[in-house]
Each structure stands twice: as C-alpha cells, then as structure tokens.
Amino acid sequence: MLTSRSLPSRSLASCSLASRASLTAAVALALLATAVPLAPGAAAAPGGTDLDLTTSKAQWIDRSTVAWDIPGQDAEVRYARDGGLTTDGDDVRGQAHRIRLARVPGGLTDAQRAAYPHLKGYAAFRVDPRDRDRVRTALTGQLAAVQRAADGTARAATGVQTQGVLDDLYSRTATKADLGPVFRHGRPRLAVWAPTAQDVRLDIGGRSVPMRRDAASGVWSAAGPKSWTGKPYRYAVKVWAPSVRKVVTNKVTDPYATALTADSRRSLAVDLNDPELAPRGWQDLRKPAAVPLRSARIQELHVRDFSLADRTAKYPGQYRAFTDTRSAGMRHLRELARAGTSYVHLLPAFDFGTVPERRADQARPDCDLPAAAPDSEEQQRCVARTAARDGYNWGYDPVHYTVPEGSYASDPEGTRRTVEFREMVQGLNRAGLRTVMDVVYNHTVASGQADKSVLDKIVPGYYQRLLADGIVATSTCCANTAPENAMMGKLVVDSVVTWARAYKVDGFRFDLMGHHPKANVLAVRKALDALTPAKDGVDGKKVILYGEGWNFGEVADDARFVQATQKNMAGTGIATFSDRARDAVRGGGPFDADPRVQGFASGLYTDPNSSPANGDRAAQKARLLHYQDLIKVGLTGNLAAYSFTDSSGRAVKGADVDYNGAPAGYAAAPGDALAYADAHDNETLYDALAFKLPPSTKAADRARAQVLAMATATLAQGPELSQAGSDLLRSKSLDRNSYDSGDWFNALHWDCRDGNGFGRGLPPAADNKDKWPYAKPLLADRALAPGCAEISGASAAYRDLLRLRTAEPVFSLATSERVQAELAFPLSGTADETPGVITMRLGDLVVVFNATPQEQTQRVTGLKGAAYALHPVQARGADAVVKSATYARSSGTFRVPARTVAVFRRGV
C-alpha cells in the first residue's frame, strides 16, 4: 500500500532527491504528464479520430506483436529511416515503408500478459509474416502505428515504443557481450550496444574511427592499438531521436566508461587492471572480518561531509581524507569500529551530474555566515545563491554509473579518482570498517537530448521507463530507468560487479530498490556470489546488499513486474529499510504539516508538548501503546510470523500489527529488515526531537532521548544503520532536505567545541519555509544547543550499546524460530505495561527502554528469584545515569532512570 509515511524523501528541484516528501507530488506530475499538448506532428482529426505522433501509445513487445489500447480491426506500422512522418487533418504524411498488422482475437497471450501486466487489457496486433524481415530495419527509423477506417482514412495514429521488440531481437546475444573498454594483451576494444543506430563512429585521439555492427547483438565495436590507452573518446551515434523528432548524430560518452575527463566530457580508454592504478598494498589488502548482514552495524556517511569542516584533515572533502589516520574524523571512525560498527555506507560516490568537478569552478557563499543570528534567514539566503554552482550535493544524479565522482578527487582530469577511491577503501578497511556504496540505478540525471543524457542518446526510449503515452516516467523525481529491460538490467549487474571486483567494495545499498524488478536484484546477488578470491580477488558471497523497498509510482503493487519491495524481498537475504519502528520512535511521519507530532522517544503522552496534532490524552495514550507494538515488532527484526501479545492483550503475529494499512511485520528471517532511527533523508534525529520534545526540555535530556531512540535500532535483531554524527547529536539546523544545502548546513563537526550544527540559521526556504514558524523560536533558544558534556556523553553511551550488542550473540539470532524462542515482551498487553516503557527479555538478558521523563519500575513476576545485574559494559561504561539502574531479586523488579535504556544480564 502506498502511504506518504512509507515513502522516502527527495526534492523535485533536482535529481539529488532526498526528501522524498516530494515523491507524492512527483507521482501526480507523472500522471499529469500524459496530457500532452498538440505539437508539430500532432493533429486533432475529424470524426473523433486521434492522430498524434508526439506520443507513443503503441508498444512493439516482440518481433511478432504490437500491443495498442485501441478498438477496431487491422492496423499498420509505417517506418521512415530519415523521419519526416507527420499528421494533418486526416492522415499520416511522409515517405515511409509499411509493415502490416492483423488484430489478434482475444488479445495478448497469457505469456505476454504475464510479461507485460500493465498491458493486459491492450489489443494485440500480429506482424504479417511477409513483413517480419523488415522489423530490424524499421527499428532504425521513425515509427508510426496507424489504424484506418473502412474508407482508408486514418482514424488513429501514434508513435511506437520498442523496448520489448529490441529485447526479443537482440538481448539473448547482447546480454553476453563485453561492453565498454576491454583490454586484451594491452590492446583496447571499445564496444557499445546501439541496435537502433544507423551508424556509430568512435572519436578517439583526434580521429573518427568507423565501428563494426554485429547483427545478432546490435553491438558496435572497434579494436585499436595500445596507443589508444588513456585516450579520451566519445561515440558519434546517428539515431532517430523521438524527443526531438528527427535523426541526430549524438556525440556521447560511454555508459560503460571506467574513467572520465573532468565534468564527464569524455570517456577515457582505461584498463582498471593496470598496475599503475593500484595504490601500494592494493593487491594484498587485508579486510576486516566479514560480518553477516543480520549483524551489520552501519554508519551512513557523505564523502564531503566527513572532512570538509575537520581542521585536522589534510585532504578536506576528498577521498584521501579517509587515508589520514590522525584526523579527528578517522579517529572517531576507528572508535566506532572498535565498539562494533562494521560498515561505512558512502552516499553516492559514482559520477554524478550536479557539481562542477574542478574546485576552481565551484562557487562559494560570499557572506559572513557565522556572524548571522542562529535563527536568521540570512545564512540560507546566502547558501541558496550559490547552491547550484557550489561543490556540494548528495549526488543522487547519475551520469556514469561505474566511474568514481571527480569532485572528490585531487584532480578530476584523468585517473586520480580511480586511485584515490581505492585509497579510500584501503583507509576504511585499515580502520576496521568495510565499505558500502549507495548506488542509484533507478534513474538518470537527464534523458532525451539533454546535455547530461547518456543512455537515452544511444538507444532512445529503451533505457528509460516510459509511461503509456511514451513520456519518460519521473516518479523518482528524475528520469526513471527501466531495469526490467534486459540491457538496463545487464548494466546494473555489470556495474555492481565492477565495483566489487575492481574497487573491492563490500556492500551495496540500492536507492529506491522497489523500482527494480526483484529478478534484477537477485541477478546482482547471483553475479556477486560467483566472485571468488582466487579468480576475482574478492569473495562475492560476503558482499552485503540492502535497499529502499518502497512501493509507489508507475510500478506500484507489482504493476509492471514483481518489485524488489519490502514484502517481496523477504527471505532473499537482501535487506530493506524498515520505516515502521522509525516512525514510532520519532513520532508521526516525515511529511507531517506540524513537525511536533510526538512518538515513543519524543514524549508522546508521557511528556506532551502543546501541539493539537497529538490529540487528547486518551488519543495520545492509545497511539503510544500502538507505537510500542510497532517497536516490539521492530525489535524482532520485523518478523511477520513472530507471535506475541500486543498492548491491547490480543495474541497477534508481527504481520497483524497495522502500519498505516500495511503489515508492520514483513520479514521472513532476521536480516530481512534494516532498522534505523535516522538517515540522510528528512530531519536528523536530533532535529526531529528538537521539534517534538517540549521546548523546555534541557539539552542533557535531549541527549538521553537521542541515545534511547538510537538504541531501539541498535539493540534490534537484524542490521542497523545510523547517520554519521547521530551519536554526536548531529543537527542540520532543522533542515529536512539538505541535499543541496551546502557545507554550512551539512558538514560534520567532530570536535564538540564546534557544536553539533544546531542554530546555524533557518534552514533553506525551498523545502523548509512552511516549518519556519516552528523552527525560529527553537533556533533562537541557545539552551537547546548541546555542549561538550552532552555531545561526548551521548557518543560514549552509544558506543557502549554497540559494545554490548557485539558482546552478546543473542542480539544476532540466525532464524525466526530462534527469535521466537529467545525473545519475549513479558509485560506487553498486561495491566503492568507502562506507556513509554518497553521491557524485552532476550535469552539471559532483560532490556528496559524507559522513554519517559521519570524513573520507572518494571516488575516481571516470572523472573522473581532470578539473579540479574546491570550488564558489565554499562556498569563499567561512560553513562553515569544508567549505573543507577537496579534490580530487586525478591520481586523481579527492574528500576530504570528516566530516558534510559538499561540492559541487565542474568547471573548464576
């Protein structure tokens, strides 16, 4: 079910999506886009006919079949190699050849409906066997599907989508082809799939080299001398471009490029196996021990955020910052690794299209930002003036999927980015951390004939997903790709394998994974599993995969294929982000008009604020108890089959607990669901709590609420992710969508004396102005900005929780059966269940989450007489408050301080 709360967030202003608050708007825009005004080539014909060649409503799904949602009888496809087909009042004009189509009684076959479920109601037209030898030729020019009345006048005409027939004709051979630059004995061969191209030439070294077309695969290739190595190149592709309705010759880079010149102007003929591109020690790099996905503890980190504001960093904002062992940032990452963090998840570090790669070309705010008041509009106004031209962006704007981003390299011109990306992986591995890449194969930064379009300039209308009328779908807020098409699916698999093999990346996080077919993501898993240390230098079975399994847009509810969504990926070993406990812990959802809607950790019912959005006391209590059920399900790893007593006293399974109309529990095994309390999307956890906790809440209590909120994910079954700096109470000055907010709002502050980022001015107006009335008084209150005691104390307490979790294998159970046997909520649904408190028994442990502002006692009569004591990690740890937690053996009563998570271990 599609709900706004189940969506991520991103901005329509750029493909650097990320408050996906705008995704619902994007869906609406995608639907509105089907209403296309008449343009050259379109005509409103008499008699209710529909002649419009600016749309492509007919779909050629295989060599024998055209699907078209139209009544009537036979039709035809007209094709013109050089274009020129237009419509007037009653016909299609222009020199063209004809392919005859006969209407098929009963429509599409069962197999065709299964392959194209969104076309199941379309009429089917069979290509006349006498014309089938013309199909390949027809696909290289302009196409028009035409249906005529009995008197010969055209009653309907439209363009033709060709993804299906291209796959049918070419994919069996093309999917086995080696594309891009391939080196054998030092000699390069360059290959590109362009089956609809009329001609392709290779521009390299100042020469234009003809390329040879393979008829079976549609691949064009050219082999060259060793002197081509390192040379810039582009393809000159002569092709019919529907977006501009003419034959064009596109000078375009290689979608399989392995290296680029600055700003992605040219591809480079580079062999990633060249020893010159390997940093010292690369071949013998020893990685930290692999951690099963169900045990992974992940820090989500932006390359530039990490070091740009770190005064101790030698290479601020660069890949090489991760090689600087003495910097404050690297010291902090090593501390997290020693405590139990196992992976660093890097926000997009592939080539993206929204940052000038040369530092000299990057604009900088020209204001005295620190001088402005903490609640001023000036900082955001100044940052906005340079945002489109500065060096900052999250990077969800793919141009080339398999080349490192140049703006993070010391020199974007050439192969330094290749070497330095590998040095970054080395630096993280040597710090005890494995590396995850955030990959964004679900869309491109541009399509059609736009400047930064690549795929769509080579095979127009194939790599991008098209709506029913032929317009590119934009439900992801950018030009969607179509990994359901064989060659886009191949590109995904080939790209991931290259990152794993050539860059030794240890995991991949799929952005908007629900827009991929499940089969495509499973193909990635299969390809990785085939990688071996002896053959490939990497054990692919140890590479982890997870992603956003959101369900929305033109593919929602498996409309076009079985999606890689939360429910569909259960049991595959590939995790999906779980928003269930996230919303319950924080309160409300990411898109509430009033950001003060409270939750478990932010004081709902137990420490109410003044927002009427929270309802009366009875409503608050009921919602809080339901939130506690959502968190309980989250603590099990979101297991669908886990049985427990809910807060109302009912015997339920995880799948029976409601989350906005969807099952809260959807996982088949621990590791299917990834727990988190915050990520780069939406407000940071500290900022969310700033909105939601009563304004009078002291900074020390805010810090305790933050640690408790993080603990609900850290101590859950299955993998956990937290945004880098959350343990340091990271703030972005209440910015809910900082994808393009510059360094001022995004930079990490490793030194507590620099604060946590709170009070750096009102957040940028574009995505936050409606929240300014709530934000301004908070930012003006200097008491809300934490000091070193709160920042350092929260970080140390979080590391204690990591150590505790790592020390106790029961937090990482391997099967749902073990979870059912070992984990229980003894007070759930009883008169003793306390609003704002969750008590969990887990093997020999008892964990009490007290989110209330008062000390609480939890009496578990079944444990009366058993010996429990505060876990040694906390008893010897950094948090002085938790050390006052006690247990009374005589009554089975646990006493836990306010806003504290306490873990007790059973003794002998």
Disulfide bonds with the S-S distance in Angstrom:
Cys15-Cys478 1.89
Cys367-Cys382 2.08
Cys752-Cys788 2.04
